[in-house]
Amino acid sequence: MVTPIEKYTLENPCNNGHLDKDDDENDDDDEISLSSDDEIKLNNGLERKNSQSVWFRAQKRIVGRVLQNDQSIKSIIGKRAYESLKSLRSLMKLHIKPEKDVKQLYKYLIKTIGKIGVISKQQNLTEEDYTNINEIKEKSRTIGLTLISFAQTEYTYNYNFIKEQIDDCKEIICQAVSSYLSQKSIERIKHVFNVLSSSEFLDSVYDPKADEIKKAHLRNLAKYLSLLLEQIK
């Protein structure tokens, strides 16, 4: 049992990929005079970028406010994803103490899902962004299938294997959101992954000697994960 959640440390912090303003400025010796047409194009491009930035910030605020009750969460992410999250929360309550840590962790998890959803809807995504999004989907599917397999077949649980998969997913997500989210948000993402991938939590969840209540909740999570993965094939 994880009790309590210790203050996490940043392992292998993600390169945030931000282009510093100073790095983006032209040196005085390299100034280029723009024609009127070029200036118009540049201004139009900046206006579109600023417009998208305002849209993105507004969407993040909306997500933060909307994803504060179960019905709102369910309506946004869908029934199967919601049931999977609810099953995970039930497991967390059984294996993580005190309960206030579970509430905080679940809040961070919901915000992470919501913000990644907003990022994926951006209109100015780069080729690298699309690659990262696809890798996140593939890695998440692998993790889901692995968790289901461990739950359905006793004594197949392999901590090192699932830990590696979860850590890889964490790094991909950090890389994908580094240009869009603050360092504080990225640290929260790491916090969620670090706790859920800890040996204390996973060893407790997959303990063959766990009582029937804990095993029933694990089977329930496997059930809804299976339904979710069928839906998003």
C-alpha positions as a printed Julia matrix, in Angstrom:
233×3 Matrix{Float64}:
   0.0     0.0     0.0
   1.3     3.4    -0.91
   0.97    5.46    2.24
   1.37    8.34    2.01
   2.38    9.61   -1.45
   5.82   11.07   -0.99
   6.86   14.3    -2.67
   8.04   13.21   -6.09
  11.39   14.04   -7.62
  11.94   14.76  -11.29
  13.63   11.77  -12.84
  15.04   12.41  -16.31
  13.23   15.75  -16.64
  11.86   16.34  -20.12
  13.49   18.83  -22.38
  10.74   21.41  -22.6
  11.49   22.24  -26.21
  10.52   25.89  -25.81
  12.2    28.37  -28.12
  13.34   31.21  -25.89
  12.35   34.65  -27.11
  15.98   35.76  -27.08
  16.91   32.86  -29.35
  14.18   33.82  -31.79
  15.21   37.42  -32.2
  17.33   38.48  -35.17
  20.76   39.93  -34.46
  21.13   43.58  -35.37
  23.58   42.71  -38.14
  21.07   40.34  -39.74
  18.11   42.68  -40.0
  16.06   42.25  -43.16
  13.85   44.96  -44.52
  10.4    43.7   -45.45
   8.26   44.87  -48.31
   4.71   45.99  -47.59
   3.37   42.64  -48.82
   5.8    40.76  -46.6
   4.79   42.86  -43.61
   1.12   42.11  -44.26
   1.82   38.37  -44.51
   3.9    38.47  -41.34
   1.24   40.39  -39.44
  -1.47   38.02  -40.65
   0.61   35.06  -39.52
   1.16   36.6   -36.1
  -2.54   37.36  -35.78
  -3.44   33.74  -36.56
  -0.84   32.5   -34.08
  -2.08   34.85  -31.37
  -5.67   33.87  -32.11
  -4.82   30.18  -31.75
  -2.9    30.91  -28.56
  -5.9    32.73  -27.08
  -8.17   29.85  -28.17
  -5.84   27.32  -26.55
  -5.65   29.19  -23.24
  -9.42   29.6   -23.19
  -9.95   25.89  -23.88
  -7.56   24.93  -21.08
  -9.5    27.11  -18.64
 -12.8    25.6   -19.79
 -11.43   22.08  -19.37
 -10.17   22.93  -15.89
 -13.61   24.17  -14.86
 -15.75   21.58  -16.63
 -13.82   18.5   -15.5
 -14.77   18.98  -11.87
 -17.7    16.58  -11.58
 -18.32   13.05  -12.78
 -21.13   13.82  -15.2
 -19.08   16.47  -17.0
 -16.13   14.09  -17.26
 -18.36   11.32  -18.63
 -19.92   13.57  -21.26
 -16.53   14.68  -22.55
 -14.46   11.48  -22.59
 -17.25    8.95  -23.18
 -18.84    6.23  -21.08
 -16.2     3.52  -21.48
 -13.26    5.81  -20.77
 -15.15    7.22  -17.8
 -15.92    3.75  -16.41
 -12.24    2.82  -16.79
 -11.2     5.93  -14.89
 -13.77    5.28  -12.2
 -12.49    1.71  -11.8
  -8.93    3.01  -11.54
 -10.0     5.5    -8.89
 -11.61    2.68   -6.89
  -8.36    0.73   -7.02
  -6.4     3.8    -5.99
  -8.65    4.23   -2.95
  -7.95    0.65   -1.91
  -4.19    0.8    -2.39
  -3.21    4.43   -1.69
  -3.62    6.17    1.65
  -4.6     8.72    2.85
  -7.67    9.33    0.71
  -6.81   13.0     0.17
  -3.8    11.85   -1.85
  -6.1     9.82   -4.08
  -8.32   12.85   -4.67
  -5.32   14.98   -5.6
  -3.89   12.31   -7.87
  -7.21   11.76   -9.63
  -7.62   15.51  -10.11
  -4.19   15.7   -11.76
  -5.03   12.69  -13.94
  -8.28   14.23  -15.18
  -6.61   17.56  -15.92
  -3.85   15.78  -17.83
  -6.34   13.91  -20.0
  -8.31   17.09  -20.64
  -5.29   19.18  -21.58
  -3.89   16.51  -23.9
  -7.3    16.43  -25.56
  -7.19   20.2   -26.08
  -3.66   20.01  -27.5
  -4.69   17.31  -29.97
  -7.38   19.66  -31.32
  -4.9    22.43  -32.07
  -4.93   23.61  -35.68
  -1.21   24.32  -35.9
   0.17   20.94  -34.85
   3.54   20.04  -36.32
   4.54   16.73  -37.88
   6.39   15.95  -34.66
   3.22   16.65  -32.66
   1.26   14.16  -34.75
   4.03   11.59  -34.34
   3.97   12.06  -30.57
   0.18   11.76  -30.43
   0.26    8.49  -32.39
   3.04    7.14  -30.16
   1.0     8.04  -27.06
  -1.99    6.15  -28.46
   0.09    3.09  -29.31
   1.91    3.08  -25.97
  -1.34    3.58  -24.03
  -2.87    0.63  -25.86
   0.13   -1.56  -25.02
  -0.12   -0.57  -21.35
  -3.86   -1.26  -21.32
  -3.45   -4.72  -22.88
  -0.64   -5.53  -20.45
  -2.68   -4.51  -17.4
  -5.6    -6.61  -18.66
  -3.35   -9.64  -19.21
  -1.86   -9.36  -15.73
  -5.36   -9.16  -14.24
  -6.78  -12.11  -16.18
  -3.89  -14.54  -15.76
  -2.45  -15.05  -12.31
   1.31  -14.96  -11.77
   2.01  -13.23  -15.09
   2.56   -9.85  -13.42
   5.99   -8.47  -14.3
   6.75   -5.17  -12.62
   9.88   -4.32  -14.61
   8.07   -4.78  -17.92
   5.05   -2.62  -17.08
   7.26   -0.03  -15.38
   9.29    0.38  -18.57
   6.13    0.77  -20.66
   4.67    3.39  -18.32
   7.93    5.33  -18.12
   8.19    5.4   -21.91
   4.64    6.73  -22.13
   5.44    9.39  -19.54
   8.44   10.63  -21.49
   6.51   10.74  -24.77
   3.69   12.72  -23.15
   6.16   15.15  -21.56
   7.77   15.7   -24.93
   4.41   16.14  -26.65
   3.1    18.77  -24.24
   6.34   20.63  -23.55
   5.57   23.36  -26.08
   2.03   23.87  -24.8
   1.96   23.41  -21.03
   3.79   25.05  -18.16
   6.54   23.27  -16.24
   4.13   23.05  -13.31
   1.65   21.08  -15.42
   4.42   18.8   -16.68
   5.52   18.12  -13.11
   1.96   17.13  -12.26
   1.94   14.7   -15.18
   5.18   13.18  -13.91
   3.73   12.96  -10.42
   0.75   10.94  -11.67
   2.94    8.55  -13.65
   5.52    8.18  -10.87
   2.9     7.15   -8.32
   0.91    4.84  -10.6
   4.1     3.15  -11.83
   5.6     2.71   -8.36
   6.32   -0.81   -7.15
   4.39   -0.05   -3.96
   1.21    0.6    -5.91
   1.47   -2.01   -8.66
   2.79   -4.78   -6.39
  -0.17   -4.15   -4.12
  -2.68   -4.13   -6.99
  -1.39   -7.4    -8.44
  -0.67   -9.13   -5.15
  -1.94  -12.73   -5.57
  -2.71  -12.74   -1.85
  -4.95   -9.66   -2.08
  -8.42   -9.99   -0.61
 -11.44  -10.67   -2.81
 -12.63   -7.05   -2.73
  -9.35   -5.82   -4.22
  -9.33   -8.6    -6.81
 -12.91   -7.78   -7.8
 -12.0    -4.13   -8.39
  -9.01   -5.19  -10.48
 -11.22   -7.45  -12.61
 -13.61   -4.55  -13.03
 -10.81   -2.32  -14.31
  -9.73   -5.03  -16.75
 -13.31   -5.37  -17.98
 -13.74   -1.68  -18.77
 -10.26   -1.36  -20.24
 -11.12   -4.22  -22.62
 -14.32   -2.48  -23.68
 -12.48    0.81  -24.15
  -9.74   -0.75  -26.28
 -12.34   -2.46  -28.45
 -13.98    0.91  -29.03
 -10.81    2.72  -30.08
  -9.25    0.07  -32.34
